[in-house]
Amino acid sequence: VQLVESGGGLVQAGGSLRLSCVASGSTFKIDAMGWYRQAPGKQRELIAGITTGAGNTNYADSVKGRFTISRDNSKNTMYLQMNGLKPEDTAVYYCHARGFRGYWGQGTQVTVSS
């Protein structure tokens, strides 16, 4: 499975971005996907997850109410709509898929200026 993220960039506080993650390869075994982020000097953390079947979602408290995870199974694509961005959301955002094993994308930088 290969994962490619896009949509990162520089935005002012209060702004919005939408990240995309396109999966290719043996995607039929993926049963859940998620978005992680890693800020400088911090550990990588799970911020949102979604199951590919029922579409059940979960969020970290730090993003709940501001970020929305979704997926389009027909396009093998997962999204993260990020609204109300804050400087503390600045990080590299990674796409993850759970299948035969865990798979990671290369990451996309999100920078929020104050």
N, C-alpha and C positions, 0 to 999 in steps of 0.2 A: 504494500500500500504506500502510495506517495501522497503527501499533503502539501499544498501550496497556498500560503496565506497572501492576502493583499488587502489594501485599504488603509494602511497605517499612514501617519503623517504628523504634521505640526498643526495644532489647533489652539485657539485661545480658550481660557477657562470659560465654562458654560456652553461651549460648542459641542458639536456632534461629529461622530465618525461611524462608518460601518465597515467592519472587517468581514472578509470572506475567506473561506477555506474550501478549496476544491480537492476532493479525494479521487484518486485513480488507482487502477490495479485491482487487487482482490477485495473489492469493497463489500462483497456480499456477506463477509463474515463480521463486518463492523456492527456492533450492537449498541455502542454509545460513543459520543464524541464530546469534547469539551474545549474550553478556552482557558489557558493558563497565562499568567504574566510573571515577569521577573524584573524587578526594579534593581538598579545598581546597589550592590552590597546586600541584597536580600535574597531569600530563597524563592524558588518558583512556587507559585500558589495557584490553586484551582479557583477560578472566579465564576464559571458557569458551565453547566453540563446538560446534555440532552440525550435521551435514548432515541435510537433510530426507528424503533417500532412504534411505541405509544406516544413518543414525543414528550415524555415526562422531563421536566426541567428542574434544575436546582441552581441556586446562586449563593455566592459568598455575601455575607452581610454588608461588606464594603461597597458592593455594586447593586444590591437589591433596590429595585425601584428606579434605577437609572439605566441599567443595561438589560437588553433582551436578546436571548439566544434563540435561534430558529434554524430549521434545516429544510432543504428541498431535496428529498430523496431522488426525484427524477433527474436532478442535476448533480447529484453527489456533492452537494454544497451545503456548508454550514455558515451561518452568519452570526455576527455579534453587533447589534445596534447599540451604540454608546451615546447616551445623551447626558447633558449636565456634567460634562467632563471637568475634572479637578486636576490641579497640578500633581497631586499624589497618585493619579492614574498613570502618570508617565512610567513607561516600562516597555520591554519587548514582550509582545503578545504572541503566544504559541498556540497552534492548533494541535489537538491530540485526538487520536482515534484508538478505540479498544477493539481488537479483533483476535487473531491468533496470538498476538502480543500487542504491546503498546507501540504506537507509531507517532512520530513528531514531525511537525513542519519546521521550516527553517527560521520562523519568527518574523514579525514585522514590528517596526518601532512606532510607538505612539508617544508623542511629546505634547504635553499640555502646558502652555505658558500662562503665567498669572497676569 
